[in-house]
């Protein structure tokens, strides 16, 4: 389902950037496809990953449900995946996120 229309994804990404900044955290890269997103985030140590994601999903869900540019959005998945990484891999991860659309064209 086209939950995140490509023509409006930057609007969503900007909103999520605001949430991340308000959590004293750093968003290095965000990207995805029509039904999910990937983020590389340095979460402030005062937040547990689960709490950070709960709030990010909660605030963005409320915004998405009210936003007419996302008519097919009904809520984020209950689960999420989070991984730690070696600082040496940072650019590799950024490149992976940047190339999500191409990656999913090949995988589908």
C-alpha positions as CSV (number, residue, x, y, z in Angstrom):
1,X,0.0,0.0,0.0
2,X,1.2,3.5,-0.8
3,X,1.0,4.7,2.8
4,X,3.8,7.3,2.3
5,X,3.3,8.9,-1.1
6,X,6.7,9.7,-2.7
7,X,5.6,13.3,-3.4
8,X,5.0,13.9,0.3
9,X,7.7,11.9,1.9
10,X,10.0,14.9,2.5
11,X,7.2,16.5,4.5
12,X,7.0,13.5,6.8
13,X,10.8,13.4,7.0
14,X,11.0,17.0,8.1
15,X,8.3,16.4,10.8
16,X,10.3,13.4,12.1
17,X,13.5,15.5,12.1
18,X,11.7,18.0,14.4
19,X,10.7,15.2,16.8
20,X,14.3,13.8,16.8
21,X,15.7,17.3,17.5
22,X,13.2,17.9,20.3
23,X,14.6,14.7,21.9
24,X,18.1,16.1,21.9
25,X,19.1,13.5,19.3
26,X,20.7,13.6,15.9
27,X,19.2,12.4,12.7
28,X,21.9,11.5,10.2
29,X,19.7,10.1,7.5
30,X,16.1,9.2,6.8
31,X,14.6,7.5,3.8
32,X,12.4,4.6,2.7
33,X,9.7,3.5,0.4
34,X,5.9,3.7,0.4
35,X,5.3,1.4,3.3
36,X,8.3,1.9,5.7
37,X,11.2,4.1,6.6
38,X,14.8,3.7,7.8
39,X,16.6,6.1,10.0
40,X,20.2,6.5,11.2
41,X,19.8,8.3,14.6
42,X,22.1,9.1,17.4
43,X,19.7,8.8,20.3
44,X,20.5,11.0,23.3
45,X,21.6,8.8,26.3
46,X,18.8,10.0,28.5
47,X,16.3,8.0,26.3
48,X,15.9,4.3,26.1
49,X,15.5,3.2,22.5
50,X,12.0,1.8,23.2
51,X,10.9,5.1,24.8
52,X,12.4,7.1,21.9
53,X,10.6,5.0,19.3
54,X,7.3,4.9,21.2
55,X,7.2,8.7,21.3
56,X,8.4,9.2,17.7
57,X,5.8,6.8,16.5
58,X,3.1,8.3,18.7
59,X,3.7,11.9,17.7
60,X,4.2,11.2,14.0
61,X,1.1,8.9,13.9
62,X,-1.1,11.7,15.2
63,X,0.4,14.1,12.7
64,X,0.0,11.6,9.8
65,X,-3.6,10.7,10.6
66,X,-4.6,14.4,10.5
67,X,-2.6,15.2,7.3
68,X,-4.6,14.9,4.1
69,X,-1.4,14.1,2.2
70,X,-1.3,10.7,3.8
71,X,-4.8,9.3,3.3
72,X,-3.8,5.6,3.4
73,X,-1.9,5.9,6.7
74,X,-3.7,4.0,9.5
75,X,-0.8,3.6,12.0
76,X,2.8,2.4,12.2
77,X,3.6,-1.3,12.8
78,X,3.6,-2.3,16.4
79,X,7.2,-3.5,16.2
80,X,10.5,-1.8,15.1
81,X,14.1,-2.9,14.7
82,X,17.0,-1.0,16.1
83,X,20.7,-1.8,15.7
84,X,23.9,-0.4,17.0
85,X,26.7,0.1,14.6
86,X,30.5,0.6,14.4
87,X,31.3,4.3,13.6
88,X,33.4,3.0,10.7
89,X,30.2,1.8,9.1
90,X,28.3,5.1,9.3
91,X,28.7,6.1,5.7
92,X,27.8,2.6,4.5
93,X,24.6,2.8,6.5
94,X,23.8,6.3,5.2
95,X,24.3,5.0,1.6
96,X,22.0,2.0,2.3
97,X,19.3,4.3,3.5
98,X,19.8,6.7,0.6
99,X,19.4,3.8,-1.9
100,X,16.2,2.2,-0.4
101,X,14.1,2.9,-3.4
102,X,16.6,1.2,-5.8
103,X,17.1,-1.7,-3.3
104,X,13.3,-2.4,-3.1
105,X,12.9,-2.2,-6.9
106,X,15.4,-5.1,-7.1
107,X,14.0,-7.1,-4.2
108,X,10.3,-7.0,-5.1
